[in-house]
Amino acid sequence: MSPMKVRWIRWLLQFGGWFNIVLGFVFFNNQLLGAFFRLALWLENLLFSRTGILPFPQNPVHQMLIHGFGAAAIIIGVSLLVSASEPRRYLPFIFIDALGR
């Protein structure tokens, strides 16, 4: 594999890792999650000229599931950042992560 391809793969892994970490923290915190819901409604109104119904989850079980997703996204993000150091060595993990998406 050429050095240019390896750099490109590293950049994608780092981008994906930080993206997962940031969104994981958003889904892990109720205040950030509420802001995310408000942003989604504002964007829907801006793009489609209509307001959707996207209520903040009140059920504690639903909140726990969303927070669990946030924790999982943080773990995957950190794993992607670690795998960016040696993409060839961590290729099986990268492949399984891609299949899971």
C-alpha positions as CSV (number, residue, x, y, z in Angstrom):
1,M,0.0,0.0,0.0
2,S,1.4,3.4,-0.9
3,P,2.2,6.0,1.8
4,M,-0.4,8.3,0.3
5,K,-3.2,5.7,0.7
6,V,-2.0,5.0,4.3
7,R,-2.2,8.7,5.1
8,W,-5.7,8.9,3.6
9,I,-6.8,5.9,5.6
10,R,-5.3,7.4,8.8
11,W,-7.1,10.7,8.2
12,L,-10.4,8.9,7.7
13,L,-10.0,6.8,10.8
14,Q,-9.1,9.9,12.9
15,F,-12.1,11.8,11.5
16,G,-14.4,8.9,12.2
17,G,-12.9,8.5,15.7
18,W,-13.4,12.2,16.7
19,F,-16.9,12.2,15.1
20,N,-17.9,9.2,17.2
21,I,-16.5,10.7,20.3
22,V,-18.2,14.1,19.9
23,L,-21.6,12.6,19.0
24,G,-21.1,10.0,21.8
25,F,-20.8,12.8,24.3
26,V,-23.9,14.5,22.9
27,F,-25.9,11.3,23.3
28,F,-24.4,10.7,26.8
29,N,-25.5,14.0,28.3
30,N,-29.1,15.1,28.7
31,Q,-28.4,18.8,28.2
32,L,-26.4,18.2,25.0
33,L,-29.0,15.7,23.8
34,G,-31.8,18.4,24.3
35,A,-29.7,20.9,22.3
36,F,-29.3,18.2,19.6
37,F,-33.0,17.7,19.4
38,R,-33.6,21.5,19.2
39,L,-31.0,21.8,16.5
40,A,-32.6,18.9,14.5
41,L,-36.0,20.6,14.7
42,W,-34.5,24.0,13.7
43,L,-32.7,22.4,10.7
44,E,-35.8,20.5,9.6
45,N,-37.8,23.8,9.7
46,L,-35.0,25.6,7.8
47,L,-34.5,22.9,5.1
48,F,-38.1,21.7,4.6
49,S,-40.2,24.7,5.8
50,R,-42.1,22.5,8.3
51,T,-41.7,21.7,11.9
52,G,-41.5,18.0,12.9
53,I,-42.4,16.4,16.2
54,L,-39.3,15.2,18.0
55,P,-40.0,15.2,21.7
56,F,-37.2,14.7,24.2
57,P,-37.5,11.2,25.6
58,Q,-39.1,11.2,29.1
59,N,-39.1,7.5,29.7
60,P,-36.0,6.6,31.8
61,V,-35.5,3.3,29.9
62,H,-35.4,5.3,26.6
63,Q,-32.9,7.7,28.1
64,M,-30.8,4.8,29.4
65,L,-30.7,3.3,25.9
66,I,-29.7,6.6,24.3
67,H,-27.0,7.1,26.9
68,G,-25.8,3.5,26.3
69,F,-25.5,4.3,22.6
70,G,-23.5,7.4,23.5
71,A,-21.1,5.3,25.6
72,A,-20.7,2.8,22.8
73,A,-20.0,5.6,20.3
74,I,-17.3,7.0,22.6
75,I,-15.7,3.5,22.9
76,I,-15.8,3.0,19.1
77,G,-14.3,6.5,18.6
78,V,-11.4,5.8,20.9
79,S,-10.9,2.5,19.2
80,L,-10.8,4.1,15.8
81,L,-8.2,6.7,17.0
82,V,-6.0,3.9,18.3
83,S,-6.4,1.9,15.1
84,A,-5.3,5.0,13.1
85,S,-1.8,4.6,14.5
86,E,-1.3,1.2,12.6
87,P,-4.2,0.7,10.1
88,R,-2.7,-2.6,8.8
89,R,-2.5,-4.1,12.2
90,Y,-6.0,-3.2,13.2
91,L,-7.6,-4.0,9.8
92,P,-9.9,-6.8,11.2
93,F,-11.3,-4.3,13.8
94,I,-11.8,-1.6,11.1
95,F,-13.6,-4.1,8.8
96,I,-15.9,-5.3,11.6
97,D,-16.7,-1.8,12.6
98,A,-17.5,-0.9,9.0
99,L,-19.8,-4.0,8.7
100,G,-21.6,-3.0,11.9
101,R,-22.5,0.4,10.4
